[in-house]
Amino acid sequence: MDSAITNRQRIEQLPCIAHKPEELETLLDAGSFRERLHTEIMQAKHRIYLVALYLQDDEAGRAILTSLYEAKQLNPNLDIKVLVDWHRAQRGLIGAAQSDGNAAFYREFAEKYQYQIEVLGVPVRNREVFGVLHLKGFIVDNKVIYSGASLNDVYLAQHERYRYDRYHVIHNVKLADSMAGFITDTLVNSDAVNCLNQEVRPDTKSLKGAIKNLRSQLQRASYNYQAEEINEDQVGLTPLLGLGKRKNKLNEHICTLIASSQKELIICTPYFNFPRTVGREVRRAIRRGVKVTIVIGDKTANDFFIPPSEPFKTISGLPYLYEVNLRNFAKQNEAAIARRQLAIHLWKHEDNSFHLKGIWVDRSYMLITGNNLNPRAWKLDLENAILVHDKNQLLADQKQKELDCILKHTQLVGSYKFIEKIDNYPAPVRKLIKRIRRIKADHILNQIL
């Protein structure tokens, strides 16, 4: 427990932005998030910066881009920037025919309106498989609207189905300025970052040197803000950034946060594939008597899941690989499950999917993040987070409502035996897993998934 106290002291020493608890709002579903996003866009006076992995050419994506363009036509001085992953924007969906991807959709909109909006592509690496823009946070005037969601039909619950995430609206000018400053100074000003609206764009090969410089900058970057004293009636906000496996402050602080838990630790992740350091800290927390709750999407709630009745694709083997990891973890910690010190909740709601992540520690700290807490996030992608310090539990009711909502569609795993075995998987999945093990590709796969 001494190590937990030392790590708690490290977390307490992180610089904070002071924040009024009533100006942090939690939205509980994707539909509310969609409606709020449109409302904030139409009411914006000065700036709108949307940062997402992608803005999709579908009904929800088109509605968002329409709102942005309409706001710009009404107020030409409105500073609007959309930043998406460079590689993801210029390809079709996985398994679809080759195409110009969403870039064609951005170009189509640019030709229709008088006042333009920049849709900028950010290349984190020369190839998508080695790292993407996984940064989160929409800045609208002095608000930060933070979610792990990208912008498309399923994330925004445009039709019947939704992909469940977390959604927070934080009205804080210093936080908004800090995050906006990073977007403009480091991303927008980089030679590697180019407009996707234009038909003639540089090819990635010609950007190789600029991408290398950008990545080097990103590995050293942090959010700039003046640290403030937190009063008894305030919470603290610490925005965090991280890229790469070396000197990644976000990774370090996540591990320290988990290591600081003394009574209760709650972790949500859509893909059960902890980095080694996170797995180690979770095991240590269990050993020191912390009540650990892990919420994961059921394999059928994974966005890569394809029902066995449909044609098999290699990518659809991923949810099964995550479940194999989960079963192994549960088996290793069966005693903790039996004494109800470890609770594993599987989320499943009809044919919707689960994309939710976050960490809660001892009711005093809450991490809002898009980080999947997997090796890919740890080593390859550009990630961020907002750590909420709430020592006086001023947000207790709001946090509990969100957790109750998250747990609503979950089933508690009573033993590792309740998690399906490889022997019961569809034949193509069994074949895939055997092939992976035969060529000993498990470790490599785990690093990039």
VODREN-567564 format. One line per 4 residues: number of its first residue (from 1); their letters; for each residue x, y, z of C-alpha. Coordinates in steps of 0.001 Angstrom, whole numbers, plus 500000, padded with zeros to 6 digits. Layout:
# VODREN-567564
NUM> A> X Y Z ~ ...
//
This chain:
# VODREN-567564
1> MDSA> 500000 500000 500000 ~ 503022 502295 500488 ~ 503658 502261 496731 ~ 500008 503216 496104
5> ITNR> 500411 506221 498446 ~ 503611 507289 496655 ~ 501871 507035 493279 ~ 498870 508965 494620
9> QRIE> 501229 511763 495614 ~ 502596 511831 492048 ~ 499067 512170 490654 ~ 498237 514901 493172
13> QLPC> 501288 516874 492033 ~ 500174 517031 488388 ~ 499446 520624 487294 ~ 495708 521340 487060
17> IAHK> 493294 523814 485549 ~ 490650 524843 488125 ~ 487110 523984 487079 ~ 483588 524506 488426
21> PEEL> 481918 521068 488743 ~ 478576 522369 487415 ~ 480307 523201 484117 ~ 481228 519587 483399
25> ETLL> 478272 517796 481850 ~ 478007 514080 481068 ~ 475788 513026 478171 ~ 474561 509463 478500
29> DAGS> 473835 508324 474950 ~ 474963 508747 471356 ~ 471746 510446 470228 ~ 472157 513203 472845
33> FRER> 475772 513627 471743 ~ 474708 514050 468093 ~ 472035 516622 468938 ~ 474337 518573 471261
37> LHTE> 477093 518674 468652 ~ 474752 520191 466057 ~ 473432 522717 468598 ~ 476909 523850 469642
41> IMQA> 478041 524165 466000 ~ 475067 526374 465086 ~ 475579 528574 468181 ~ 479357 528997 467759
45> KHRI> 480651 532574 467572 ~ 484451 532352 467218 ~ 485943 528896 466590 ~ 485120 525263 465888
49> YLVA> 487943 522725 465780 ~ 486806 519133 465275 ~ 489470 516438 465686 ~ 488488 512838 464935
53> LYLQ> 489901 509708 463360 ~ 487407 510216 460533 ~ 484386 512174 459325 ~ 482491 509634 457216
57> DDEA> 480628 510053 453953 ~ 477269 508851 455285 ~ 474102 510541 456526 ~ 475482 511556 459943
61> GRAI> 478820 512702 458531 ~ 477119 514744 455815 ~ 474825 516339 458406 ~ 477824 517417 460522
65> LTSL> 479673 518874 457516 ~ 476469 520609 456391 ~ 476074 522194 459858 ~ 479678 523378 459738
69> YEAK> 479323 524911 456262 ~ 476000 526549 457138 ~ 477536 528070 460277 ~ 480419 529360 458150
73> QLNP> 478103 530939 455564 ~ 476190 532743 458343 ~ 479414 533890 459991 ~ 482339 533991 457501
77> NLDI> 484740 535027 460287 ~ 484056 531810 462211 ~ 487345 529894 462435 ~ 486464 526307 461474
81> KVLV> 488979 523498 461105 ~ 488327 519769 460813 ~ 491296 517470 461426 ~ 491138 513779 460507
85> DWHR> 493675 511039 459889 ~ 495416 511591 456521 ~ 495560 507909 455546 ~ 492084 506941 456756
89> AQRG> 490517 509820 454789 ~ 491949 508646 451469 ~ 490827 505028 451434 ~ 487536 503176 451420
93> LIGA> 486270 501036 454281 ~ 488193 497843 455090 ~ 487067 495189 452609 ~ 485417 497729 450262
97> AQSD> 486504 498500 446706 ~ 489406 500914 446256 ~ 488290 504544 446269 ~ 489329 508102 447104
101> GNAA> 487611 507594 450451 ~ 486130 510480 452379 ~ 488397 512995 450636 ~ 486017 512921 447646
105> FYRE> 483132 513826 449956 ~ 485072 516770 451454 ~ 485904 518024 447949 ~ 482263 517757 446860
109> FAEK> 481143 519989 449761 ~ 483937 522514 449160 ~ 482634 523089 445618 ~ 479095 523898 446835
113> YQYQ> 479738 526775 449246 ~ 481096 530304 449004 ~ 483013 530354 452313 ~ 485372 527445 452744
117> IEVL> 486234 525118 455612 ~ 489591 523412 455850 ~ 489425 519647 456263 ~ 493012 518773 457136
121> GVPV> 494664 515361 456987 ~ 497172 514578 459758 ~ 499695 511794 458991 ~ 501140 510432 462238
125> RNRE> 503299 507928 460323 ~ 504061 507161 456674 ~ 501626 504249 456789 ~ 498323 503906 458625
129> VFGV> 499174 500521 460127 ~ 502054 502141 462074 ~ 500050 504926 463696 ~ 496996 507142 463276
133> LHLK> 495528 510397 464588 ~ 493622 509048 467600 ~ 493441 512458 469259 ~ 490000 513387 470618
137> GFIV> 488188 516574 471578 ~ 486026 519109 469749 ~ 486658 522758 470635 ~ 483595 524986 470166
141> DNKV> 484299 528531 471415 ~ 485202 527977 475099 ~ 483834 524445 475398 ~ 485572 521097 474971
145> IYSG> 483206 518361 473776 ~ 485132 515158 474443 ~ 484303 511663 473229 ~ 486117 508630 471855
149> ASLN> 483609 508626 468996 ~ 484407 509380 465382 ~ 481777 511007 463160 ~ 479518 508609 461276
153> DVYL> 476063 506993 461371 ~ 476753 504381 464026 ~ 478801 506573 466402 ~ 476122 509262 466236
157> AQHE> 473137 506860 466371 ~ 471758 508294 463135 ~ 469558 505246 462522 ~ 468572 502218 464616
161> RYRY> 472088 501105 465630 ~ 474650 502904 467790 ~ 478249 502463 468927 ~ 478363 503245 472635
165> DRYH> 481010 505679 473885 ~ 481461 508354 476568 ~ 480422 511973 475990 ~ 481432 514990 478084
169> VIHN> 480909 518729 477625 ~ 483417 520847 479579 ~ 482931 524629 479599 ~ 486394 525947 480489
173> VKLA> 488180 528656 478513 ~ 491682 527693 479730 ~ 491214 524043 478822 ~ 489731 524973 475429
177> DSMA> 492584 527432 474724 ~ 495199 524857 475733 ~ 493790 522153 473459 ~ 493121 524607 470611
181> GFIT> 496677 525961 470921 ~ 498123 522491 470409 ~ 495891 521917 467362 ~ 496914 525166 465646
185> DTLV> 500573 525410 466691 ~ 501659 521794 466301 ~ 499235 520185 463844 ~ 497830 522883 461541
189> NSDA> 501227 524609 461174 ~ 503050 521396 460238 ~ 504225 520921 456634 ~ 503045 517308 456940
193> VNCL> 499417 518394 457403 ~ 497560 519137 454158 ~ 494071 520084 453038 ~ 491956 517145 451859
197> NQEV> 489405 519353 450035 ~ 491705 519853 447059 ~ 491764 517429 444161 ~ 495556 517613 443752
201> RPDT> 497180 516563 447006 ~ 500794 515658 447791 ~ 501434 511935 447910 ~ 502525 510500 451238
205> KSLK> 505978 509593 449919 ~ 506760 513254 449210 ~ 505811 514110 452802 ~ 508193 511582 454353
209> GAIK> 510595 514162 455822 ~ 507782 516422 457061 ~ 506015 513456 458703 ~ 509221 512477 460479
213> NLRS> 509603 516049 461787 ~ 505957 516139 462904 ~ 506267 512834 464737 ~ 509409 514062 466470
217> QLQR> 507535 517210 467557 ~ 504534 515189 468749 ~ 506708 512923 470887 ~ 507908 515996 472802
221> ASYN> 504612 517901 472798 ~ 502362 518679 475748 ~ 499410 520944 476404 ~ 500470 524417 477554
225> YQAE> 498540 526040 480409 ~ 499107 527840 483683 ~ 498730 525551 486712 ~ 496152 526758 489234
229> EINE> 495310 526147 492870 ~ 492149 524070 493271 ~ 489651 525315 495863 ~ 487393 523063 497943
233> DQVG> 484441 523782 495643 ~ 486382 523050 492409 ~ 487705 520042 490538 ~ 491022 519955 488680
237> LTPL> 491545 519195 484991 ~ 494857 517880 483627 ~ 494947 517533 479819 ~ 497481 514919 478705
241> LGLG> 499159 513967 475411 ~ 501160 510952 474331 ~ 502786 509338 471296 ~ 505221 506455 471017
245> KRKN> 506604 503938 473452 ~ 509456 506084 474826 ~ 508934 508993 477237 ~ 505180 508897 476642
249> KLNE> 503765 511034 479468 ~ 500180 509885 478906 ~ 501200 506222 479237 ~ 503259 506999 482349
253> HICT> 500405 508871 484024 ~ 497872 506135 483193 ~ 500129 503535 484850 ~ 500701 505821 487849
257> LIAS> 496949 506405 488146 ~ 496209 502652 488204 ~ 499119 502122 490627 ~ 497651 504799 492945
261> SQKE> 494397 502888 493515 ~ 493847 501868 497143 ~ 490188 500846 497354 ~ 488508 500805 493947
265> LIIC> 489632 500673 490312 ~ 487247 500654 487337 ~ 488529 500230 483781 ~ 486507 500277 480547
269> TPYF> 488003 499190 477222 ~ 486439 497891 473999 ~ 489384 495615 473109 ~ 490757 493400 475873
273> NFPR> 494457 493532 475114 ~ 496244 495440 477876 ~ 499816 496671 477287 ~ 502227 494746 479502
277> TVGR> 502682 497659 481931 ~ 498917 498151 482370 ~ 498351 494418 482888 ~ 501094 494395 485510
281> EVRR> 499576 497334 487434 ~ 496108 495739 487344 ~ 497521 492492 488773 ~ 499350 494459 491480
285> AIRR> 496134 496292 492365 ~ 494362 492940 492801 ~ 497217 491680 494991 ~ 497040 494701 497294
289> GVKV> 493309 494169 497826 ~ 491820 496797 495507 ~ 488302 496039 494225 ~ 488844 495894 490451
293> TIVI> 486008 496184 487933 ~ 486668 495731 484214 ~ 483973 496474 481634 ~ 484517 495108 478113
297> GDKT> 482316 494693 475118 ~ 481118 491155 474444 ~ 482768 489783 471282 ~ 479454 490241 469444
301> ANDF> 479497 493944 470441 ~ 482910 494451 468842 ~ 482863 496661 465733 ~ 484800 493959 463811
305> FIPP> 482379 491142 464651 ~ 480671 489393 461737 ~ 477965 486787 462542 ~ 478978 483196 461675
309> SEPF> 476039 483104 459222 ~ 477864 485657 457011 ~ 480984 485035 454878 ~ 484132 484926 457010
313> KTIS> 486762 487677 456684 ~ 490129 487576 458463 ~ 489391 490889 460201 ~ 486327 489301 461842
317> GLPY> 488671 487018 463805 ~ 489747 489959 465974 ~ 486862 489827 468508 ~ 487657 486157 469120
321> LYEV> 491344 486940 469715 ~ 490336 489541 472312 ~ 488044 486986 473971 ~ 490912 484474 474128
325> NLRN> 492937 487134 476001 ~ 490008 487760 478341 ~ 489484 484075 479110 ~ 493187 483643 479905
329> FAKQ> 493124 486704 482199 ~ 489980 485487 483975 ~ 491472 482014 484437 ~ 494663 483458 485943
333> NEAA> 492569 485561 488347 ~ 489811 483036 489076 ~ 490411 483237 492837 ~ 489876 487027 492811
337> IARR> 486666 486541 490815 ~ 485476 483923 493326 ~ 486025 486247 496307 ~ 484302 489072 494366
341> QLAI> 487370 491261 494379 ~ 487578 491172 490578 ~ 484403 491849 488598 ~ 484395 491387 484819
345> HLWK> 481334 492817 483056 ~ 480548 491985 479423 ~ 478508 494654 477615 ~ 475923 493588 475045
349> HEDN> 472810 495429 473870 ~ 470966 493991 470858 ~ 473160 494445 467767 ~ 474849 497636 468956
353> SFHL> 478590 497907 469522 ~ 480806 499044 472404 ~ 483626 501579 472022 ~ 483847 502953 475535
357> KGIW> 487019 503591 477553 ~ 487985 505223 480795 ~ 489454 504774 484280 ~ 487976 505641 487703
361> VDRS> 490144 505453 490830 ~ 488902 505561 494443 ~ 486040 507904 493492 ~ 488621 510718 493425
365> YMLI> 489969 510497 489870 ~ 488345 509985 486502 ~ 490206 509647 483196 ~ 488272 510772 480112
369> TGNN> 490097 509419 477056 ~ 489950 507879 473601 ~ 492866 505599 474511 ~ 491919 501932 474040
373> LNPR> 494481 500846 476673 ~ 496019 498417 474195 ~ 499549 498070 472742 ~ 498582 499985 469602
377> AWKL> 497513 503028 471651 ~ 500615 502610 473794 ~ 503156 502540 470969 ~ 501761 503780 467664
381> DLEN> 498841 506238 467778 ~ 498659 509886 468843 ~ 496467 509835 471974 ~ 495199 512273 474585
385> AILV> 493103 512380 477752 ~ 491688 514672 480425 ~ 492315 513604 484011 ~ 489630 514922 486376
389> HDKN> 490786 515410 489998 ~ 487767 515262 492308 ~ 489080 514704 495845 ~ 485933 516161 497401
393> QLLA> 483655 514038 495191 ~ 481814 517037 493804 ~ 480977 515037 490663 ~ 479953 511881 492564
397> DQKQ> 476306 511851 491446 ~ 477150 512523 487812 ~ 479893 509880 487766 ~ 477575 507317 489350
401> KELD> 474846 508002 486772 ~ 477348 507432 483971 ~ 478649 504200 485526 ~ 475093 502930 486141
405> CILK> 474312 503648 482487 ~ 477474 501818 481340 ~ 476701 498765 483498 ~ 473010 498653 482516
409> HTQL> 473539 496290 479580 ~ 476302 494156 481091 ~ 476493 490628 482412 ~ 478808 489746 485286
413> VGSY> 481254 486903 484527 ~ 481087 484461 487441 ~ 484028 482332 486288 ~ 486411 482012 483340
417> KFIE> 484412 478871 482432 ~ 481500 481063 481336 ~ 483658 482609 478597 ~ 483506 480623 475364
421> KIDN> 486432 478304 474554 ~ 488313 478210 471244 ~ 486892 474688 470685 ~ 483418 476194 470335
425> YPAP> 484361 478915 467827 ~ 483258 478693 464177 ~ 485620 476519 462078 ~ 487211 479429 460119
429> VRKL> 488019 481215 463399 ~ 489578 478083 464928 ~ 491641 477649 461780 ~ 492816 481276 461905
433> IKRI> 493835 481072 465581 ~ 495735 477808 465005 ~ 497552 479356 462042 ~ 498504 482414 464100
437> RRIK> 499842 480236 466891 ~ 501674 477928 464493 ~ 503658 480826 463019 ~ 503956 482374 466510
441> ADHI> 502388 485629 465367 ~ 500418 486184 468606 ~ 502927 488655 470002 ~ 503258 490702 466799
445> LNQI> 499474 490827 466339 ~ 498939 491940 469908 ~ 501266 494899 469327 ~ 499286 496307 466391
449> L> 495708 495414 467397
//
